[in-house]
Amino acid sequence: MTTGNLLRTLPSNETLIDALRGCRSAEELLRLEQRLAECPDAKPLFDWVCTLLVERQVSRGLAARLLSQMHYGRAEA
C-alpha cells in the first residue's frame, strides 16, 4: 500500500477507510499513522478508528484488527 499522495490534506473518511483496509501489517499501519501525523488537522489514528467504529463506518472485526496492530505493533517497535 502506498500512502505517499494520500495525506497532503485531511483525508475523507472513505479515503482513510480504504487506506486502513489496505494495511496488512503493523508496519504499514504505523507508516499510515506517521503520515496522518504530518497533516495538521488530523486527529490521532487511534481516535479516528474508534470514531469510525462508533459511527459504524468500519466493521468490528476490522477495527479490532487495526487497534490490536496499533497497540501491539508499538510494543514491538
C-alpha positions in Angstrom: 0.0 0.0 0.0 1.3 3.5 -0.8 0.2 6.4 1.2 2.5 8.9 -0.4 -0.2 11.0 -2.1 -2.9 10.3 0.4 -2.3 12.9 3.0 -1.5 16.3 1.6 -4.8 17.4 3.1 -7.1 15.9 5.6 -8.5 12.7 4.0 -12.2 11.9 3.9 -13.5 9.0 6.0 -13.9 6.9 2.8 -10.3 7.5 1.8 -9.0 6.7 5.2 -11.1 3.5 5.4 -9.7 2.4 2.1 -6.2 3.0 3.3 -6.9 1.2 6.6 -8.3 -1.8 4.7 -5.2 -1.9 2.6 -2.9 -2.1 5.7 -1.7 -5.7 6.0 0.9 -5.4 8.8 1.6 -3.3 11.9 4.4 -1.6 9.9 2.1 -0.4 7.2 -0.3 0.9 9.8 2.5 2.7 11.6 3.5 4.3 8.4 0.0 5.5 7.8 -0.2 6.8 11.3 3.0 8.7 10.8 1.7 10.2 7.5 -1.5 11.3 9.3 0.6 13.0 12.0 2.0 15.2 9.2 -1.4 16.5 8.5 -2.1 19.4 10.9 -5.8 18.9 11.0 -5.9 15.2 11.5 -6.7 13.7 14.9 -4.6 10.6 16.1 -5.3 7.5 14.1 -6.4 5.6 17.2 -9.1 8.2 17.8 -10.1 8.1 14.2 -10.5 4.3 14.2 -12.6 4.5 17.4 -14.8 7.2 15.9 -15.3 5.2 12.7 -16.2 2.1 14.8 -18.7 4.1 16.9 -20.3 5.6 13.8 -20.4 2.0 12.3 -18.4 3.0 9.3 -16.0 0.1 9.8 -16.7 -3.4 11.0 -15.9 -4.5 14.5 -13.5 -7.1 13.0 -11.6 -4.5 11.0 -11.5 -2.1 14.0 -10.3 -4.8 16.4 -7.5 -5.9 14.0 -6.4 -2.3 13.5 -6.5 -1.3 17.2 -4.6 -4.5 18.1 -2.0 -3.9 15.5 -1.6 -0.3 16.7 -1.3 -1.4 20.3 1.0 -4.4 19.9 2.9 -3.0 16.9 4.1 -0.1 19.1 5.1 -2.5 21.8 7.3 -4.5 19.4 8.9 -1.4 17.8 
